[in-house]
Amino acid sequence: MLWIDKFLPEADRDSGSVRTTTLLKVLSAMRCHISIVTTYTSWATFQQSVHYTRVMQSLGIEVLPSWDIVRQGRLLREPFDFIVVARRDVFLRVVNVIHWFRNASNFGPNGYVYSLHPTVPIVFDTVDLHFMRERMERELFQSQPASVVEAIFGKQAAYVHLAQADEEKNLALELGAISMSDIVVVVSEDERVQVQKTLLANGHREHEAVMVISNAHEHQPPTTTLLKYRSGIVFVGNFDHLPNVDAAVFFAKQVMPHLLRDPRVRADPTFVFHIIGGRISAIDKSGPPASIASLNETNFDGERNRVVVHGHVPNLRLLYRRIRLSVAPLRWGAGVKGKINTAHQMGIPVVCTSIAAAGMHAFDGQHALVADEPHAMAAAVLSAYYNETLWMHLRLQGLKLQDDLYSASAAAVGTAAIFQRLQQTNDLMRMKVRHQREGHSRMCADMKASQLELAAAQGCDWYDINHSARAITTSTT
């Protein structure tokens, strides 16, 4: 298979990369030969990606050195059984090459050069629905003066989508990419429903194969530090993603003043808002944008050092061992929020907005505290921060939610459903799987050893790794 993305996965920098890395490991456990290529390349980013190239290679994944060798048709002899394209903007950049694969005989001298893989299936991994995010973005900022937008985003203000015409154009392009794909992957059931509704509302037919593979995290034990030894609040985000920039500024400038009116907070110098994250696309990938870095200078009526901007932190576990609370004050966005997944996985309670909780199956008072207005969010933060019983309840329920819905095992089930769909609709895939049956038990044993669960309905009864003749049955719904 060929995986096409904007960057190589950088799992220590953004949640989308965590999901991609886990999915690639699942596919590798399924004994796929994986090639990956990125569309965003420059000498600087190539130099920075050497480490992540080696990570991919250590997983047995072939890293193609340049998108150009795909774009120019030099890989068309590769026997790709299917192609995964991640993200809308990447899909739009590679759409012509996809046409080479899908309608190959129409291209190239004498036709035959490009007629090797005319039926290769295309899987479009949306990562998040861009049209949902851009609609919220325009509604939030279209009435704001340009000076306000610039104060929040700095030089990145030029990338804020305020024109409805641009939004409609991008929507048409995204729906076109969805309609063109054999399988569409979204990250939540809410987004699956939204895709079908939006297709119908814009003159398209419902897509026959919209499947859900949510955020996927490999198991890690939670941190165990007692509440009394923890302090501070944390926000983690990739600051190439504009909703994260807005969320950090919103919390620092609109929620922190409410918090500092509480005498417990004013008397506690360890009550600090920590901001973690850099920019993947920047030359200096460790540093945040200027609009975030400037929050270090925030002065709350003489209270300084209450906001600390750390930039990129490679090992979040060390940080989460001492942090008491995580916040996700997102005011717009789509998809499933990896910052909530990571906090839950580490055993840290979360306070978030309804936008951040959307699609997460995280209910207010059970898995997180949900509030949208600054004063309400401040009240929720104080409740979770100082009430040990509530803190422990949110911690335990967050851990359970993470294990139930956002594990590598759940991703393996979704990935197997994609394979089943490909086998049902593509003759070449069906024939290849038939010839691979002799290695089937070994594949299942490999996946069992990797702690990846797979439903029997997807074509694989579990084989006990110690007693391979005995199948372990699983029930499916």
C-alpha positions as a printed Julia matrix, in Angstrom:
477×3 Matrix{Float64}:
   0.0     0.0     0.0
   0.98    3.64   -0.47
   0.29    6.2     2.27
   0.37    9.86    1.16
   0.47   12.61    3.8
   1.65   16.18    4.23
   4.48   15.35    6.66
   5.96   12.2     8.07
   4.23   11.32   11.35
   5.86   13.17   14.25
   4.18   11.47   17.17
   5.92   13.59   19.79
   4.52   16.79   18.25
   0.83   16.42   17.31
  -2.06   14.08   17.93
  -2.75   13.42   14.26
   0.72   11.91   14.02
   0.03    9.71   17.06
  -3.03    8.33   15.28
  -1.18    7.87   11.98
   1.74    6.09   13.65
  -0.6     3.71   15.46
  -2.52    2.97   12.25
   0.72    2.26   10.39
   1.74   -0.16   13.15
  -1.65   -1.87   12.9
  -1.28   -2.2     9.12
   2.24   -3.53    9.57
   0.93   -6.11   12.07
  -1.55   -7.13    9.37
   1.51   -7.9     7.22
   1.06   -5.01    4.79
   4.08   -3.74    2.9
   3.81    0.01    3.44
   5.36    2.84    1.45
   4.89    6.4     2.67
   5.52    9.67    0.84
   4.97   13.29    1.86
   3.89   16.19   -0.32
   5.43   19.01    1.74
   9.16   19.03    1.14
  12.0    21.52    1.37
  15.65   21.17    2.26
  15.02   22.42    5.8
  12.11   20.05    6.43
  14.07   17.19    4.87
  16.9    17.77    7.32
  14.47   17.9    10.23
  12.63   14.75    9.13
  15.7    12.49    9.24
  14.81   11.31   12.75
  11.2    10.57   11.8
  12.34    8.81    8.62
  14.41    6.48   10.79
  11.41    5.89   13.06
   9.33    4.82   10.06
  12.11    2.63    8.71
  12.5     0.95   12.1
   8.87   -0.14   11.73
   9.64   -1.71    8.35
   8.0     1.11    6.4
   9.56    2.27    3.13
   9.97    6.07    3.1
   9.96    7.39   -0.44
  12.44   10.26   -0.72
  10.38   12.59   -2.85
   6.82   13.2    -3.93
   8.2    14.01   -7.38
   9.0    10.38   -8.14
   5.33    9.58   -7.62
   4.08   12.68   -9.4
   6.23   11.97  -12.45
   4.93    8.42  -12.73
   8.11    6.61  -11.82
   6.36    4.46   -9.21
   3.47    3.29  -11.33
   5.05   -0.12  -11.69
   4.84   -0.6    -7.91
   2.11   -3.14   -7.12
   0.06   -0.95   -4.77
  -3.09   -2.76   -3.74
  -4.6     0.45   -2.38
  -3.62    4.04   -1.66
  -4.41    6.03    1.49
  -4.51    9.81    1.12
  -4.59   11.72    4.41
  -6.1    15.23    4.7
  -8.1    17.3     2.26
  -5.29   19.6     1.16
  -3.06   16.62    0.4
  -5.85   14.97   -1.61
  -6.29   18.1    -3.71
  -2.57   18.24   -4.36
  -2.35   14.62   -5.51
  -5.68   14.35   -7.32
  -4.08   14.35  -10.76
  -1.77   11.5    -9.8
  -4.77    9.62   -8.44
  -6.34   10.04  -11.87
  -3.24    8.33  -13.28
  -4.02    5.32  -11.14
  -7.8     5.4   -11.51
  -8.02    6.21  -15.26
  -4.55    5.16  -16.24
  -5.11    4.39  -19.9
  -5.93    8.04  -20.56
  -2.39    9.16  -19.76
   1.11    8.68  -21.04
   2.66    7.94  -24.44
   1.07    4.87  -26.07
  -1.2     4.5   -23.05
   0.27    1.22  -21.77
   2.85    2.82  -19.43
   0.1     4.03  -17.12
  -2.36    1.15  -17.5
  -0.84   -1.08  -14.84
  -3.15   -0.16  -11.92
  -6.35    1.35  -13.3
  -8.55   -0.06  -10.51
  -6.45    0.64   -7.42
  -8.82    1.59   -4.56
  -8.43    5.0    -2.93
  -8.97    5.41    0.84
  -9.42    9.04    1.89
  -8.5     9.59    5.56
 -10.09   12.96    6.33
  -8.25   13.26    9.72
 -10.88   15.88   10.5
 -13.61   17.44    8.37
 -12.07   20.68    7.18
 -15.39   22.15    6.03
 -16.84   21.88    9.54
 -13.8    23.58   11.05
 -13.76   26.37    8.46
 -17.48   27.08    8.88
 -17.04   27.49   12.65
 -13.97   29.62   12.07
 -15.83   32.05    9.81
 -18.83   32.29   12.15
 -16.54   33.03   15.1
 -14.37   35.7    13.48
 -16.29   37.26   10.58
 -17.7    40.03   12.82
 -14.36   40.71   14.52
 -12.16   43.64   13.44
  -8.98   42.67   11.62
  -6.98   44.07   14.54
  -8.53   41.5    16.91
  -7.78   38.61   14.55
  -4.21   39.84   14.14
  -3.77   40.24   17.91
  -4.69   36.57   18.38
  -2.86   35.0    15.45
  -0.08   37.44   14.56
   1.42   36.6    11.15
  -0.86   33.55   10.96
  -3.92   35.85   10.72
  -3.67   35.64    6.93
  -4.69   31.98    7.14
  -7.95   32.62    9.0
 -10.82   31.85    6.59
 -13.31   34.72    6.76
 -14.76   34.8     3.23
 -17.88   32.7     2.7
 -16.99   32.26   -0.98
 -13.7    30.6     0.0
 -15.5    28.37    2.45
 -18.0    27.25   -0.2
 -15.21   26.57   -2.69
 -13.3    24.48   -0.16
 -16.49   22.61    0.73
 -17.07   21.7    -2.92
 -13.5    20.47   -3.25
 -13.7    18.38   -0.08
 -17.02   16.8    -1.07
 -15.52   16.05   -4.48
 -12.62   14.25   -2.85
 -15.03   12.27   -0.69
 -17.2    11.27   -3.67
 -14.16   10.23   -5.71
 -12.8     7.89   -3.01
 -13.71    4.23   -2.63
 -13.61    4.44    1.16
 -13.77    7.53    3.38
 -12.43    7.41    6.92
 -13.64    9.83    9.6
 -12.74    9.97   13.27
 -16.16    9.94   14.92
 -19.73    8.8    14.39
 -20.81   12.47   14.5
 -18.57   13.18   11.52
 -19.83   10.12    9.64
 -23.39   11.43    9.95
 -22.26   14.95    9.03
 -20.54   13.72    5.84
 -23.68   11.99    4.59
 -25.95   14.94    5.44
 -23.62   17.42    3.74
 -23.28   15.28    0.63
 -27.06   15.12    0.22
 -27.48   18.84    0.94
 -25.01   19.69   -1.83
 -26.36   17.52   -4.62
 -24.23   14.42   -4.09
 -25.34   10.89   -3.35
 -24.67    9.31    0.03
 -21.3     7.57    0.09
 -21.5     3.79    0.39
 -18.43    3.39    2.57
 -17.85    6.03    5.24
 -16.05    4.31    8.11
 -14.94    5.43   11.55
 -11.4     5.02   12.85
 -10.93    7.39   15.74
  -7.78    8.52   17.53
  -5.66    5.52   18.42
  -3.18    5.37   21.29
  -0.95    2.51   22.28
  -1.31    1.5    25.89
   0.65    3.41   28.51
   0.2     3.21   32.27
  -1.25    6.39   33.79
   0.76    8.66   36.03
   0.24    7.93   39.73
   1.31   11.09   41.58
  -1.14   12.02   44.32
  -3.19   15.18   43.84
  -1.54   16.99   46.75
   1.82   16.74   45.01
   0.49   18.09   41.71
   0.02   21.69   40.63
  -0.74   23.79   37.6
  -2.88   23.58   34.48
  -1.67   22.56   31.04
  -2.71   23.13   27.44
  -0.97   21.05   24.75
  -1.24   21.8    21.05
   0.43   21.98   17.66
   0.43   25.69   16.85
   0.3    25.23   13.11
  -3.33   24.41   13.9
  -5.08   27.78   14.32
  -7.79   26.58   16.76
  -4.96   25.77   19.2
  -3.52   29.27   18.9
  -6.93   30.79   19.61
  -7.58   28.4    22.52
  -4.32   29.24   24.31
  -4.86   32.99   23.9
  -8.51   32.7    24.96
  -7.68   30.86   28.18
  -4.73   33.1    29.08
  -6.54   36.37   28.46
 -10.17   35.62   29.28
 -10.23   32.7    31.74
  -7.11   33.31   33.84
  -8.32   36.74   35.09
 -11.44   35.03   36.53
  -9.28   32.36   38.18
  -6.96   34.9    39.78
  -9.88   36.54   41.57
 -10.11   33.42   43.74
  -8.08   33.89   46.96
  -6.84   30.29   46.87
  -5.31   30.89   43.47
  -3.76   34.25   44.36
  -2.17   32.69   47.45
  -0.73   29.76   45.48
   2.26   30.67   43.27
   2.26   27.15   41.78
  -1.14   27.76   40.16
   0.32   28.35   36.68
  -1.06   27.94   33.17
   1.52   25.92   31.18
   1.37   26.11   27.37
   3.12   23.3    25.47
   3.73   23.01   21.74
   5.62   24.24   18.71
   5.05   24.44   14.97
   5.68   21.46   12.71
   6.09   23.58    9.6
   8.52   26.09   11.11
  12.29   26.0    10.65
  12.64   26.15   14.44
  10.15   23.41   15.25
  10.56   23.75   19.01
   9.27   27.3    19.25
   5.66   28.53   19.31
   4.46   31.44   17.14
   5.1    34.97   18.41
   1.48   35.48   19.48
   1.82   32.52   21.88
   5.36   33.3    23.05
   4.24   36.82   24.04
   1.85   35.32   26.62
   4.89   34.82   28.85
   4.71   38.57   29.52
   1.08   38.54   30.67
   0.53   40.72   33.74
  -2.62   40.12   35.8
  -2.83   43.22   38.02
   0.7    42.7    39.27
   0.51   38.9    39.14
   3.31   37.75   36.85
   4.65   34.31   35.93
   1.14   32.85   35.89
   1.47   31.87   32.22
   4.53   29.9    31.13
   5.1    29.05   27.47
   7.43   26.06   27.17
   7.48   25.39   23.42
   7.95   21.8    22.32
   8.3    19.23   25.12
   9.46   15.84   23.75
   8.37   13.75   26.73
   4.93   14.77   27.97
   4.84   12.01   30.55
   7.4    13.79   32.72
   5.2    16.89   32.63
   1.95   15.05   33.35
   3.46   13.46   36.46
   3.26   16.83   38.2
   0.33   18.57   36.45
  -3.03   18.62   38.22
  -5.41   19.54   35.4
  -5.56   19.73   31.59
  -7.69   22.22   29.67
  -8.99   22.17   26.09
 -10.63   25.61   25.61
 -11.2    25.21   21.86
 -13.72   27.62   20.37
 -13.86   25.98   16.95
 -12.59   22.81   15.33
 -13.51   19.35   14.14
 -12.37   15.8    14.71
 -11.49   14.05   17.95
  -9.2    16.0    20.24
  -5.9    14.26   20.92
  -5.07   16.58   23.8
  -8.07   15.13   25.68
  -7.05   11.58   24.77
  -3.51   12.15   26.03
  -4.65   13.72   29.29
  -7.07   10.86   29.92
  -4.39    8.3    29.09
  -2.06    9.92   31.62
  -4.78   10.05   34.28
  -5.25   13.83   34.22
  -8.78   15.27   34.53
  -9.93   17.59   31.75
 -11.91   20.82   31.59
 -12.99   21.63   28.04
 -15.48   23.44   25.85
 -18.44   21.77   24.16
 -16.56   22.1    20.85
 -13.63   20.13   22.27
 -15.95   17.47   23.7
 -17.91   17.03   20.44
 -17.56   13.55   19.01
 -15.53   12.37   22.02
 -18.34   10.6    23.92
 -17.1    12.67   26.88
 -20.05   13.7    29.04
 -20.06   16.68   31.37
 -19.46   15.68   34.98
 -18.53   12.12   34.04
 -15.49   12.17   31.74
 -14.74   15.9    31.82
 -16.15   19.21   32.97
 -17.61   21.13   30.02
 -18.02   24.92   29.91
 -17.89   27.52   27.13
 -18.01   30.98   28.7
 -14.9    32.32   30.5
 -16.55   32.6    33.93
 -18.13   29.13   33.64
 -14.84   27.59   32.54
 -13.04   29.24   35.46
 -15.63   27.83   37.88
 -15.18   24.35   36.37
 -11.39   24.6    36.66
 -11.62   25.57   40.34
 -14.03   22.69   41.07
 -11.79   20.07   39.48
  -8.59   21.6    40.82
  -9.55   21.77   44.51
 -12.13   18.98   44.95
 -10.17   15.75   45.36
 -13.26   13.52   45.14
 -14.32   15.11   41.85
 -10.72   15.03   40.58
 -10.46   11.28   41.23
 -13.86   10.6    39.64
 -12.9    12.45   36.46
  -9.54   10.68   36.39
 -11.03    7.18   36.61
 -13.81    7.82   34.1
 -11.35    9.42   31.67
  -9.09    6.38   31.86
 -12.05    4.08   31.16
 -13.2     6.16   28.19
  -9.71    6.1    26.72
  -9.38    2.33   27.06
 -12.85    1.66   25.67
 -12.81    3.86   22.56
  -9.36    5.17   21.71
  -7.01    2.21   21.97
  -4.93    0.55   19.26
  -7.31   -2.39   19.58
 -10.27   -0.25   18.5
  -8.23    1.04   15.55
  -7.42   -2.56   14.54
 -11.12   -3.41   14.34
 -11.78   -0.36   12.15
  -8.81   -1.14    9.93
  -9.99   -4.73    9.49
 -13.41   -3.4     8.43
 -11.68   -1.42    5.69
  -9.92   -4.57    4.47
 -13.2    -6.41    4.45
 -14.77   -3.66    2.35
 -11.84   -3.67   -0.08
 -12.11   -7.44   -0.46
 -15.84   -7.19   -1.16
 -15.53   -4.49   -3.81
 -12.18   -5.14   -5.49
 -11.46   -8.38   -7.35
  -7.67   -8.04   -7.15
  -7.77   -7.55   -3.38
 -10.08  -10.53   -2.99
  -7.81  -12.78   -5.06
  -4.71  -11.67   -3.18
  -6.26  -12.36    0.21
  -7.29  -15.84   -0.95
  -3.68  -16.64   -1.81
  -2.49  -15.34    1.54
  -4.66  -17.65    3.66
  -1.74  -19.96    4.41
  -0.1   -17.17    6.4
  -3.34  -16.21    8.11
  -2.7   -17.88   11.45
   0.74  -16.3    11.65
  -0.73  -12.87   11.0
  -3.24  -13.38   13.79
  -0.52  -14.54   16.15
   1.53  -11.46   15.3
  -1.4    -9.21   16.07
  -2.16  -11.08   19.27
   1.43  -10.54   20.37
   1.03   -6.85   19.56
  -2.04   -6.69   21.82
  -4.27   -5.77   18.88
  -7.79   -7.19   18.95
  -9.58   -8.13   15.75
 -13.18   -9.24   15.33
 -13.84  -12.68   13.87
 -16.28  -11.19   11.38
 -13.4    -9.37    9.73
 -11.94  -12.68    8.57
  -9.74  -13.62   11.5
 -10.55  -15.87   14.45
  -7.9   -15.25   17.07
  -5.21  -17.87   17.32
  -3.83  -18.35   20.79
  -0.14  -17.6    20.54
   0.76  -20.59   22.72
  -1.77  -23.01   21.25
  -2.1   -21.95   17.62
  -4.49  -24.79   16.72
  -7.1   -23.45   19.12
  -9.11  -20.47   17.88
 -10.29  -17.95   20.39
 -13.77  -16.92   19.41
 -14.95  -13.33   19.56
 -18.45  -12.03   19.29
 -19.34   -9.12   17.08
 -22.32   -6.87   16.66
